[in-house]
Amino acid sequence: MATLTIPEEKYIELYGPTPAHTPSGGWDNGEPDKLVKTHCCFCGVQCGIQLKVKDNKVTGFEPWEEFPVNQGKLCPKGVKRYLQNDHPDRLLTPLIRSEDGFRAAGWYEAMHKTAAAIKDIQAKHGKDAFAFLGGASMTNEKAYLNGKFARIALQTANIDYNGRLCMVSAGAANRMAFGVDRAANPWSDIPLAKVIILTGTNLAECFPILTDYVWRARDAGAKIIVIDPRITPIARTADLFLPVRPGRDSALANGILHVMIERGWTDEKFIAEHTHDFDKVRELVKRYTPEVTEKITGVPAASIIKAAEMWGPAETSMLLHARGIEHHTKGVENVLTYINLVLATGRIGKPGSGYGTITGQGNGQGGREHGQRCNQLPGGRDINKPEHREFIADFWGIPEPELPKQGLTACEIIDAIERGEIKGLLSISFNPLVSIPDSNRTRAALEKLEFFGCIDFFLSETARYADVVLAGSLQEEDEGTVTTGEGRCVRLRNSVSPPENARVDWKIICELAELLGKEKFFTYKNAGEIFTELTAASKGGPIDYSGMTYEKIEQNMGVFWPCPTPEHPGTPRLFEGGKFHHPDGKAKFHAYEYRPPAEDVDPEFPIFFTSGRVVSQYLSGTQTRRIGGLVDQYPEPLCEMHPLLAERLGIKDRDVVRVVTRRGDITLPAQVVKTIRPDTVFIPYHWAGKKAANQLTNRALDPISKIPEYKVCACRVEKVR
Ligand code: SF4
């Protein structure tokens, strides 16, 4: 093993002794000591909330009615989020693997063991043999720090993040079409729209507070079109529902555009002045007549025509999508075909007219902006562009050749571990065993690692495979910023300090950098100093935060980027006046022929399998499966199927069924509902082990975004007798 860099006496002098591990004393529910205005820790709406704090514990909440996005409203997850603080499962001290599980350890031992393993593996196998996986629920400050740590302290190319499973198809498509990756409009534009298309978004369960914006539009007379294989709660109040067959989204968008062109509902002046390549799209969609499109998508031709009649001539309109069209091997193509529908009308960059992609994770937007992706440097810069590399290398004070090149994406890192090419891994706030498809392969890969270190606040299913677990911080135990799904950078306030022997995440990262001999690059005294550096690093980049400060963000209830100078007010609405972010100021159409999913149905596996979320759970469930009230609401995964399919298979509601794909099987109760296509079954993915839907899903990747195909594969369903 490599030698340690800091003797114990020196370490104690720098960081203090390891405190005794004392059990938590619970809380007194009396009057709070303070109310802290901050934000919900879950989805990308980032609702404002006031946390009640007493004796350094979060004991409840009050609405924060002045925060304009949610005006005091919260969904079930936001209401219960305070219960994660002081939870009995909270990690209170580092853990080191022992013969019979884990033993509590001090920071000196845990940090030095981690640093020594990194040095040892890199000395034996090269720098890239050690990988880093970050998360998109963490602050912008931590996203920036993760990228800098991986490139300077680990000097590895292999850093990526769990947003690779979430937002990357939308991000890539946005950059290809508009030259920038951000929602085009603030959410306050939604109620001004006269027609809204919601495609591949279970809005009311996954982003409940945004539903209110759609309902406000509907109350003002807007028509709502919902496109989904399931009649999700938002679809129940839609004017038109298009039950698309899983994996056929691009064909449906092409079909709607076909009718719009035929009826003359395109804005030819806007197209000529502000876009490129519409002729290629016009030529391609000639083939997508309503009848041809019906055959591919399963959506009746009359409904396709109706959608075009509603969308085409609308006065104002918004198109919003989420993972339903993005979680595919053609996720980028799906998004681009829907962007074609927006660009063809010229209704973008105006009040009540535009486009948005709904962010799943709490910092799904900011988490993908500041350099923790394998292909990206701070400020949204491209790691493959020489001028971008030069800028960041100069900014960090390292020679450009020392800046690692593009590495592997999240799923590719797990594949490389499986092949034995990556030997060590450090992950923070990422639970790949639950969230990456084909979880049996993920488990086998984790078992092959020579060293696995985890930074987390609960012992996730993935962390159970770690050699060292470093007890990090909950959202309320640190401060910083996150950027919401509309591009608004908001401030998270520190409500409490980490309990007992747990530590703030960014300090753990900085201390590890010091043990790796790179302390001069990580001298931050607080999160604010990281933010100041982050904003300076973004100056002049595609994602420019350089005019932001904590004070400005607080005074304005958030600032939208780009915000390039201290005087700049921020940019809530992009593309005003038809000015896009490509060098020539024009947007690009993209012509994509429909192609089938990586795995389609066949006689052996004749039913479509799709997965998604429920309102009371969040992502891999590390937090929400620990909150009683949320567990009660939906305690275990169920297999949704239509009565026609259930009858054909001899299955009744709550019968136990086995769902089988080429990768694995899951046994669970059936939920027979009329709100799903009869050729499709749905299972939510928030559970682990034998209850994990990702035992079934397909790890085939989109060639551009490298997102896996969660939303469609082939299965068979059997009644368990
Ligand atoms: Fe708001 Fe999302 Fe939190 Fe619900 S989960 S309260 S919608 S931020």
Residues whose N, C-alpha, C, O or C-beta is under 5 A from the ligand:
A	BS01	SF4	C40 F42 C43 V45 Q46 C47 L74 C75 K77 G78 F207 P208 I209
